[in-house]
Amino acid sequence: MRRTASPLSLFLLGAGVFLLVLAPLLVSHVLPEAKRTPLDVDTTTVFTGSGSYFDTKALKTLHDRPLTVTRQVRGDVAEGVRSGNAVWDVSTSVDIDATLPASDTRDSLQWTVERWVTDRRTNEPAHCCGESPVFDGEAYLKFPFDVERRDYRWWDGTLGAVVPLRYTGPGTVRGHEGLRFTGSVPPTRTGVRQVPGRLVGLPDRPQVLAEEWYANGGIELIVDRPTGRILYAAIGPRKTLRAPESDKDAVVLLSSGKLAFTEATQRQQVSLAAADGGKLRLLGGTLPLGAGVLGAVLALIGGILVARGRNVPTARD
């Protein structure tokens, strides 16, 4: 008589060993791959509020009017695959009620088109692929994965520079917990624009190079910690013109005490963050733990059955 293992015992042992090997691989290899900025993003976020803007037809600033900022982000998948980076095309329009819907950007108060290229793992700028503008910082359209409770460098496209954002504690958006960051931009000269002299208080000069100034009285972001997705955003922009070498604003181009994500945008961002965060939790905890426990049980049962084996008659028997 000789002892041999049954097919079932070998299967259970093999399956258990496989799951035991798979569990750490999910954490060390699969999870890091999941923590990569997506290539095929296609989202629209909307800010609303009230404020002032310069009416080019009336040639004066109108006050206490509804304002809407619409930002559309679409990923260039082909360029992203080729470069290995996240390549996002961003269209941002500032509108009043008369120029909505924002899809018709020709009549918007302001319309910009940008291309942002970031490292898919670190969220740092990747200077390639027709990036425009050349930017810096750690955060803009999103934060890195696993956001830390510390200050971050946030890129302000209007300023054309990095703004330090301070971590100010936890924040909640529609029941979803995140981290709150705040900052501001003091009045800063950002460029010049040729305008009629009378527009900036110099009626004797037909044309002048007026100075463009920008400030942001209040930047507030609430960010989902696992994914880096911005759940809530509010800004307080102010863009003005000054006469050359003047220290006083002559014309208000755009000003609002607060433009913030609409409720619909907040719901969308929370839903996306919850779905993506669920996948990360699954890969980082639930699946490895389940695979490890089940693998240990199957390997133990299979090992016992193999050790016991069964008697098989030999030719001499």
C-alpha positions as CSV (number, residue, x, y, z in Angstrom):
1,M,0.0,0.0,0.0
2,R,1.2,3.6,-0.7
3,R,-0.3,6.9,0.3
4,T,-1.4,9.5,-2.3
5,A,-3.1,12.9,-2.2
6,S,-6.6,13.3,-3.7
7,P,-7.2,15.9,-6.5
8,L,-9.4,17.9,-4.1
9,S,-6.7,18.2,-1.5
10,L,-4.2,19.4,-4.1
11,F,-6.6,21.9,-5.5
12,L,-7.4,23.3,-2.1
13,L,-3.7,23.6,-1.2
14,G,-2.9,25.2,-4.6
15,A,-5.8,27.7,-4.3
16,G,-4.8,28.6,-0.8
17,V,-1.1,29.2,-1.7
18,F,-2.3,31.3,-4.7
19,L,-4.5,33.5,-2.6
20,L,-1.7,33.9,0.0
21,V,0.7,35.1,-2.7
22,L,-2.0,37.3,-4.3
23,A,-2.9,39.2,-1.1
24,P,0.4,41.1,-0.7
25,L,0.6,41.6,-4.5
26,L,-2.7,43.5,-4.4
27,V,-1.2,46.0,-2.0
28,S,2.3,46.2,-3.5
29,H,1.5,46.2,-7.2
30,V,-2.2,46.5,-8.1
31,L,-3.0,49.3,-5.6
32,P,-0.2,51.6,-6.8
33,E,-1.4,51.1,-10.4
34,A,-4.9,52.1,-9.3
35,K,-3.5,55.3,-7.7
36,R,-2.9,57.0,-11.0
37,T,-4.6,60.0,-12.4
38,P,-7.1,58.9,-15.1
39,L,-6.5,59.6,-18.7
40,D,-10.1,59.5,-19.9
41,V,-11.5,62.2,-17.6
42,D,-14.5,64.1,-18.9
43,T,-16.1,66.4,-16.2
44,T,-17.8,69.8,-15.9
45,T,-17.7,71.8,-12.8
46,V,-19.8,75.0,-12.3
47,F,-19.2,77.9,-9.9
48,T,-22.0,80.5,-9.2
49,G,-22.3,83.7,-7.3
50,S,-22.8,87.4,-7.7
51,G,-20.5,90.3,-8.3
52,S,-19.4,93.0,-10.7
53,Y,-18.2,93.0,-14.3
54,F,-17.2,95.5,-16.9
55,D,-19.8,95.8,-19.7
56,T,-17.9,96.5,-22.9
57,K,-21.0,97.8,-24.6
58,A,-22.0,100.2,-21.9
59,L,-18.3,100.9,-21.1
60,K,-19.0,100.8,-17.4
61,T,-18.9,98.4,-14.5
62,L,-22.2,96.8,-13.5
63,H,-22.7,95.6,-10.0
64,D,-24.6,92.9,-8.1
65,R,-25.1,90.7,-11.1
66,P,-25.2,86.8,-11.3
67,L,-21.9,85.3,-12.4
68,T,-21.3,81.7,-13.6
69,V,-17.9,80.1,-14.1
70,T,-17.9,76.8,-16.1
71,R,-14.9,74.6,-16.3
72,Q,-14.8,71.6,-18.7
73,V,-12.0,69.1,-18.4
74,R,-11.4,66.4,-21.1
75,G,-8.5,64.0,-21.2
76,D,-6.4,63.5,-24.3
77,V,-6.3,59.7,-24.1
78,A,-4.0,59.2,-27.1
79,E,-1.4,61.7,-25.9
80,G,-1.7,60.4,-22.4
81,V,-1.0,56.8,-23.5
82,R,1.9,58.0,-25.7
83,S,3.6,60.1,-23.0
84,G,2.6,58.2,-19.9
85,N,1.2,61.4,-18.3
86,A,-2.2,62.7,-17.6
87,V,-3.0,65.2,-20.4
88,W,-6.1,67.3,-19.7
89,D,-7.6,70.0,-22.0
90,V,-9.3,72.6,-19.8
91,S,-11.9,75.2,-21.0
92,T,-13.0,77.9,-18.5
93,S,-15.6,80.5,-19.2
94,V,-17.0,83.3,-17.1
95,D,-20.6,84.2,-18.0
96,I,-23.5,86.4,-17.1
97,D,-27.1,85.2,-17.6
98,A,-27.2,86.8,-21.1
99,T,-24.2,84.7,-22.3
100,L,-25.4,81.3,-21.0
101,P,-25.4,78.5,-21.8
102,A,-21.6,78.4,-21.3
103,S,-21.2,76.0,-24.3
104,D,-21.3,79.1,-26.5
105,T,-18.1,80.7,-25.3
106,R,-17.8,83.3,-28.0
107,D,-19.9,85.8,-26.0
108,S,-18.5,84.9,-22.6
109,L,-17.0,87.7,-20.4
110,Q,-13.8,85.6,-20.3
111,W,-12.8,82.4,-22.0
112,T,-9.5,80.5,-21.6
113,V,-8.3,77.2,-23.0
114,E,-5.4,75.5,-21.3
115,R,-3.6,72.1,-21.5
116,W,-2.5,70.7,-18.2
117,V,0.0,67.8,-18.1
118,T,0.8,66.0,-14.8
119,D,2.7,63.0,-13.6
120,R,0.0,60.4,-13.0
121,R,1.5,59.1,-9.8
122,T,2.7,62.3,-8.1
123,N,0.4,65.0,-9.6
124,E,3.6,67.1,-10.2
125,P,3.7,69.1,-13.5
126,A,5.1,67.2,-16.5
127,H,6.4,69.7,-19.0
128,C,5.6,68.1,-22.3
129,C,2.8,67.4,-24.8
130,G,2.0,71.0,-25.6
131,E,1.5,72.1,-22.0
132,S,0.0,75.6,-21.8
133,P,0.7,77.4,-19.7
134,V,3.9,76.2,-18.1
135,F,2.8,75.8,-14.5
136,D,4.1,74.7,-11.1
137,G,2.8,73.5,-7.8
138,E,1.4,70.3,-6.2
139,A,-2.3,70.9,-6.8
140,Y,-4.6,72.5,-9.3
141,L,-7.5,70.6,-10.8
142,K,-6.9,67.9,-8.2
143,F,-4.6,67.1,-5.3
144,P,-2.2,64.1,-5.1
145,F,-3.6,60.8,-3.9
146,D,-3.5,60.3,-0.1
147,V,-3.7,64.1,0.7
148,E,-1.8,65.0,3.8
149,R,-2.7,67.3,6.6
150,R,-0.2,70.0,5.7
151,D,0.1,73.1,3.5
152,Y,0.1,72.7,-0.3
153,R,1.3,74.8,-3.2
154,W,-1.7,75.5,-5.4
155,W,-1.4,76.9,-8.9
156,D,-3.5,80.0,-9.6
157,G,-3.9,80.4,-13.4
158,T,-5.0,84.0,-13.3
159,L,-2.1,85.0,-11.1
160,G,0.3,82.8,-13.1
161,A,2.0,81.7,-9.9
162,V,1.8,79.3,-7.0
163,V,-0.4,80.2,-4.0
164,P,0.3,78.6,-0.6
165,L,-2.8,76.9,0.8
166,R,-3.0,76.3,4.5
167,Y,-4.5,73.2,6.0
168,T,-7.2,74.4,8.3
169,G,-8.8,71.2,9.5
170,P,-11.5,68.7,8.4
171,G,-14.4,69.7,6.2
172,T,-17.7,67.9,5.1
173,V,-19.5,68.2,1.8
174,R,-22.9,66.5,1.6
175,G,-21.9,64.1,4.4
176,H,-18.6,63.2,2.8
177,E,-15.5,64.0,4.9
178,G,-12.5,65.8,3.5
179,L,-9.7,68.1,4.3
180,R,-10.1,71.9,4.1
181,F,-7.5,74.2,2.6
182,T,-7.6,78.0,2.5
183,G,-5.6,80.9,1.1
184,S,-5.7,84.3,-0.5
185,V,-3.9,86.4,-3.1
186,P,-3.0,90.0,-2.2
187,P,-3.4,92.6,-5.0
188,T,-0.7,91.8,-7.6
189,R,0.1,93.2,-10.9
190,T,-0.3,90.5,-13.6
191,G,0.3,92.4,-16.9
192,V,-0.6,95.4,-19.0
193,R,-3.4,96.1,-21.5
194,Q,-3.8,98.9,-24.1
195,V,-7.0,100.8,-23.4
196,P,-8.3,104.3,-24.1
197,G,-6.8,106.8,-21.6
198,R,-10.2,108.0,-20.4
199,L,-11.1,104.6,-19.2
200,V,-8.5,104.8,-16.5
201,G,-8.8,108.5,-15.7
202,L,-6.4,109.9,-18.3
203,P,-8.7,111.7,-20.9
204,D,-5.9,113.6,-22.5
205,R,-4.1,110.4,-23.7
206,P,-5.8,108.5,-26.5
207,Q,-4.2,105.1,-25.6
208,V,-2.3,104.0,-22.5
209,L,-0.9,100.7,-21.3
210,A,-3.0,100.2,-18.2
211,E,-1.8,97.9,-15.5
212,E,-3.8,94.7,-14.9
213,W,-4.1,93.8,-11.2
214,Y,-5.5,90.7,-9.6
215,A,-6.5,89.6,-6.1
216,N,-8.3,86.7,-4.6
217,G,-9.9,87.5,-1.2
218,G,-10.8,83.9,-0.3
219,I,-9.8,80.5,-1.7
220,E,-11.4,77.6,0.0
221,L,-11.1,74.0,-1.1
222,I,-12.4,70.8,0.6
223,V,-10.5,67.8,-0.8
224,D,-11.2,64.1,-0.6
225,R,-8.2,62.6,1.2
226,P,-7.8,59.2,-0.6
227,T,-8.3,60.4,-4.2
228,G,-7.3,64.1,-4.1
229,R,-10.6,65.1,-5.8
230,I,-11.8,68.6,-5.0
231,L,-15.3,68.2,-3.4
232,Y,-16.0,71.9,-2.9
233,A,-14.3,75.0,-4.1
234,A,-14.9,78.7,-3.5
235,I,-13.0,81.7,-4.8
236,G,-13.2,85.5,-4.5
237,P,-11.5,86.9,-7.6
238,R,-11.0,90.6,-8.3
239,K,-9.5,91.9,-11.6
240,T,-9.0,95.6,-12.1
241,L,-7.2,98.1,-14.3
242,R,-5.0,100.9,-13.0
243,A,-3.5,103.9,-14.7
244,P,0.3,103.5,-15.3
245,E,2.2,103.6,-11.9
246,S,-1.1,104.3,-10.0
247,D,-1.8,102.7,-6.7
248,K,-5.6,102.9,-7.1
249,D,-8.0,100.8,-9.1
250,A,-9.6,102.7,-12.0
251,V,-11.8,100.1,-13.5
252,V,-13.2,96.9,-12.1
253,L,-13.2,94.2,-14.8
254,L,-14.5,91.4,-12.6
255,S,-15.1,91.1,-8.9
256,S,-17.0,88.7,-6.6
257,G,-16.9,88.1,-2.9
258,K,-17.6,84.4,-3.5
259,L,-18.0,82.1,-6.4
260,A,-18.6,78.5,-5.2
261,F,-19.4,75.0,-6.6
262,T,-23.1,74.6,-7.2
263,E,-25.0,71.9,-5.3
264,A,-25.1,69.8,-8.5
265,T,-21.4,70.0,-8.9
266,Q,-20.9,69.1,-5.2
267,R,-23.1,66.1,-5.6
268,Q,-21.2,65.0,-8.7
269,Q,-17.8,65.4,-7.1
270,V,-18.8,63.6,-3.9
271,S,-20.2,60.7,-6.0
272,L,-17.1,60.4,-8.1
273,A,-14.9,60.5,-5.0
274,A,-16.9,57.9,-3.2
275,A,-16.8,55.5,-6.2
276,D,-13.0,56.0,-6.7
277,G,-12.3,55.8,-3.0
278,G,-14.4,52.6,-2.7
279,K,-12.2,51.0,-5.4
280,L,-9.0,52.0,-3.5
281,R,-10.3,50.7,-0.2
282,L,-11.2,47.4,-1.9
283,L,-7.8,47.0,-3.4
284,G,-5.9,48.3,-0.3
285,G,-7.8,46.5,2.4
286,T,-10.9,44.4,1.8
287,L,-9.5,42.2,-1.1
288,P,-6.0,41.6,0.4
289,L,-7.5,40.8,3.8
290,G,-10.1,38.5,2.3
291,A,-7.6,36.8,0.0
292,G,-5.2,36.3,2.9
293,V,-7.8,34.8,5.3
294,L,-9.4,32.6,2.7
295,G,-6.0,31.5,1.4
296,A,-4.8,30.5,4.9
297,V,-8.0,28.5,5.5
298,L,-7.8,26.7,2.1
299,A,-4.1,26.0,2.5
300,L,-4.6,24.6,6.0
301,I,-7.4,22.3,4.9
302,G,-5.6,21.3,1.7
303,G,-2.4,20.6,3.7
304,I,-4.2,18.4,6.2
305,L,-5.9,16.4,3.5
306,V,-2.6,16.0,1.6
307,A,-0.9,14.9,4.8
308,R,-3.6,12.3,5.5
309,G,-3.7,11.1,2.0
310,R,-5.3,7.8,1.1
311,N,-4.1,4.3,0.8
312,V,-3.7,3.0,-2.8
313,P,-2.9,-0.7,-3.4
314,T,0.4,-1.5,-5.2
315,A,1.2,-4.4,-7.5
316,R,2.9,-6.3,-4.7
317,D,-0.4,-6.0,-2.7
